[in-house]
């Protein structure tokens, strides 16, 4: 049996409030472990977001430089991204159920401040008291870069990150969006099914299961009650974000089709990943361990030179800083021995 080609060239289009930081950490660890060339953002931890991606936004980029991975926040531009990637690049992203995503975004991006809400009602209830005409005028008249992305992501946030016109919501345009994503992306993961998503990613790239063990990143520690009527607000969100609603409905269906067409051991891998995730957390926090966790951490620790427990909880921005520092050292031809 021929050995499968292992894909190490990956564009991960990172979306907002979808658990994408968890996937980013998986890719960051893989890139570090395999000494891959990572496209890093010039503007802190994002590629000058919310501007559309351009190679001039890459940290210490030189003409004709190519990269194995790109995984920081960027507005998608397939042609420009592939232009700086190595051959045989896979393109993947992740989406989330529209109510949960918008609820999280409204709180995280401080809609109360940027939309001048009074707090007399729960956040989403008061937001949707504003007329669509008013919201459109306000959002379109404001520089998205001036509001911590609140205005950029207040309308069809996934469509915005994917590079589409968030205000064009005709059935014909939405259909073209779905066709474009289907054509350009090798995998669309679903936040609500993270283990299944990462096993699909593992299969898509022909990686090992141990490569996708994970610790959840950037999960909200405190969830405010942002509505008194979830059903009513959900309807309003689906109507307000018609493109995102269609994206989720369509790719939720294709997600399960991919699973149905996966190898017979798919759910064996899912269950093993869940077990390894639990055991790894216990192992790294000094709690009770099992035989499987000892095997995983021992074999993987050897590969990572003992840094797995540190890296798996390392947040995106510190990890991005680490990659920038290593790039500086590499360009100088020097790398400190214990710089992990």
Buried (B, 14 or more C-beta within 10 A) or exposed (E): EEEEEEBBBBBBBBBBBBBBBBBBBBBBBBBBBEEBBBBBBBBBBBBBBBBBBBBEBBBEBEEEEEBBBBBBBBBBBBEBBBEBBBEEBBBBBBBBBBBBBBBBBBBBBBBBEBBEBEEEBBBBBBBBEEEEEEBEEBBEEBEBBEBBBBBBBBBBBBBBBBBBEBEBBEEEBBEEBBEBBEEBBBBBBBBBBBBBBBBBBBBBBEBEBBBBBBBEBBEEEEEEEBBEEEEEBBEBBBEBBBBBBBBBEBBBEBBEEBBEEBEEEBEEBBEBBEBBBBBBBBBBEEEEBBEBBEEBBEEBBEEBEEBBBEBBEBEBEEBBBBBBEBBEEEEEEEEEEEEE
